[in-house]
Amino acid sequence: MSELEAFRQEIRAWLEENCPPEMRQPVHDEDDICWGGRHFQFKNEAQKLWLTRCAAKGYTVPDWPQAYGGAGMSPAQAKVWREEMNRIAARPPLSSFGIWMLGPALLKFGTEEQKVHYLGQIARGEIRWCQGYSEPGSGSDLVSLQTFGEDKGDHWVVNGSKIWTSYANKADWIFCLVRTDKANKYQGISFLLFDMESEGVSTKPILLISGYSPFCETFFDNVKVPKAQIVGELNRGWDVAKYLLGHEREMISGAGGGDRLTTIGAVLNRAGLEDPLLRAELAMFDVDALAYGAMGEKFLDEIKVGKAHPAQPNMMKYAGTELNKRRYELLMAGGGSASLEWESEASDGGSRARGWLRTKANSIEGGTSEVMLNVISKRILDLPGA
């Protein structure tokens, strides 16, 4: 038996023994997702137990170094972990912007003190983060942001606002782009971390067409931020931000569904779907979703060995966005008029319709589809600019 196969057997045995049956069921609503954080309320004991067991082994962030709360897995071992999790349809023990976005940025740009202080808390689910990038007048053009940090010697005083800050009303801390030099548009932005309970921070939910409100407006009124809470160099926050955006786009692209064990065709055909044309569309989607999953594994392997093209996350983000929108269009079509029901227990509170409406934001958040296509055309296809 090879070393990697022995590792697979070890992981398989551990999962079978430690993953509660309730954590092998599909996620039905927001409460099924474990976000962690100071104020997180576990839905049930199984959800808490699953996080506790995985965090103790470093399995919430399996490829992070052990010194920072991870399991220290190699890329090949981390791939085995994902495969074995998928095999039993296990839910992630922890979902976190700290894991998906901030963590990789800290590993690359953070000081040793920052890594030790923050990464372990992220891995154990003790701190929940939100992202402060976009502003009311600065969407994809982040370099035009106006939130300003005034130098006060040992700290900054931050004033301004952010928009589309997902779950800001539930987050403990924010990683935030702040202008620290008004004279230098491109090199005058810094990447700051600060507590959402700091004096002067407030949030206001933004209601979406789905009826849910993951997004917020966030306001800063003379917020004091210690100098030690800058990541990377002063006025070079754009370097950190660009690196983090790549991981954000990978995270958003994961909504496409290429790693799901249960195909959309299997889900809808349980209801006795009779339309042959729709069945054909479902089969085509499942093939594309599996191909997308394979592409994601290929890209991930290339990233781990330093051979990935810098614009590959843009490809994944665009493709995943379109795939997820298509998935929900098919779910709506397969459910017929019943899919439009909005509030009853039978429709789980209109979860399908609300999910379909939510996908409309996928082509905006994390970089619009138009921006993604521009990057792909210029940086991968080498097409001339307009």
Rosetta blueprint (number, residue, H / E / L):
1 M L
2 S L
3 E H
4 L H
5 E H
6 A H
7 F H
8 R H
9 Q H
10 E H
11 I H
12 R H
13 A H
14 W H
15 L H
16 E H
17 E H
18 N H
19 C L
20 P L
21 P H
22 E H
23 M H
24 R H
25 Q L
26 P L
27 V L
28 H L
29 D L
30 E H
31 D H
32 D H
33 I L
34 C L
35 W L
36 G L
37 G L
38 R L
39 H L
40 F L
41 Q L
42 F L
43 K L
44 N L
45 E H
46 A H
47 Q H
48 K H
49 L H
50 W H
51 L H
52 T H
53 R H
54 C H
55 A H
56 A H
57 K H
58 G L
59 Y L
60 T L
61 V L
62 P L
63 D L
64 W L
65 P L
66 Q H
67 A H
68 Y H
69 G L
70 G L
71 A L
72 G L
73 M L
74 S L
75 P H
76 A H
77 Q H
78 A H
79 K H
80 V H
81 W H
82 R H
83 E H
84 E H
85 M H
86 N H
87 R H
88 I L
89 A L
90 A L
91 R L
92 P L
93 P L
94 L L
95 S L
96 S L
97 F H
98 G H
99 I H
100 W H
101 M H
102 L H
103 G H
104 P H
105 A H
106 L H
107 L H
108 K H
109 F H
110 G L
111 T L
112 E H
113 E H
114 Q H
115 K H
116 V H
117 H H
118 Y H
119 L H
120 G H
121 Q H
122 I H
123 A H
124 R L
125 G L
126 E L
127 I L
128 R L
129 W E
130 C E
131 Q E
132 G E
133 Y L
134 S L
135 E E
136 P L
137 G L
138 S E
139 G L
140 S L
141 D L
142 L H
143 V H
144 S H
145 L L
146 Q L
147 T L
148 F E
149 G E
150 E E
151 D E
152 K L
153 G L
154 D L
155 H E
156 W E
157 V E
158 V E
159 N E
160 G E
161 S E
162 K E
163 I L
164 W L
165 T L
166 S L
167 Y L
168 A L
169 N L
170 K L
171 A L
172 D L
173 W E
174 I E
175 F E
176 C E
177 L E
178 V E
179 R E
180 T L
181 D L
182 K L
183 A L
184 N L
185 K L
186 Y L
187 Q L
188 G L
189 I E
190 S E
191 F E
192 L E
193 L E
194 F E
195 D E
196 M L
197 E L
198 S L
199 E L
200 G L
201 V E
202 S E
203 T E
204 K E
205 P E
206 I L
207 L L
208 L L
209 I L
210 S L
211 G L
212 Y L
213 S L
214 P L
215 F L
216 C E
217 E E
218 T E
219 F E
220 F E
221 D E
222 N E
223 V E
224 K E
225 V E
226 P E
227 K H
228 A H
229 Q H
230 I E
231 V E
232 G L
233 E L
234 L L
235 N L
236 R E
237 G H
238 W H
239 D H
240 V H
241 A H
242 K H
243 Y H
244 L H
245 L H
246 G H
247 H H
248 E H
249 R H
250 E H
251 M H
252 I H
253 S H
254 G H
255 A H
256 G H
257 G L
258 G L
259 D L
260 R L
261 L L
262 T L
263 T L
264 I H
265 G H
266 A H
267 V H
268 L H
269 N H
270 R L
271 A L
272 G L
273 L L
274 E L
275 D L
276 P H
277 L H
278 L H
279 R H
280 A H
281 E H
282 L H
283 A H
284 M H
285 F H
286 D H
287 V H
288 D H
289 A H
290 L H
291 A H
292 Y H
293 G H
294 A H
295 M H
296 G H
297 E H
298 K H
299 F H
300 L H
301 D H
302 E H
303 I H
304 K H
305 V L
306 G L
307 K L
308 A L
309 H L
310 P L
311 A L
312 Q H
313 P H
314 N H
315 M H
316 M H
317 K H
318 Y H
319 A H
320 G H
321 T H
322 E H
323 L H
324 N H
325 K H
326 R H
327 R H
328 Y H
329 E H
330 L H
331 L H
332 M H
333 A H
334 G H
335 G H
336 G H
337 S H
338 A H
339 S H
340 L H
341 E L
342 W L
343 E L
344 S L
345 E L
346 A L
347 S L
348 D L
349 G L
350 G L
351 S H
352 R H
353 A H
354 R H
355 G H
356 W H
357 L H
358 R H
359 T H
360 K H
361 A H
362 N L
363 S L
364 I L
365 E L
366 G L
367 G L
368 T L
369 S H
370 E H
371 V H
372 M H
373 L H
374 N H
375 V H
376 I H
377 S H
378 K H
379 R H
380 I H
381 L L
382 D L
383 L L
384 P L
385 G L
386 A L
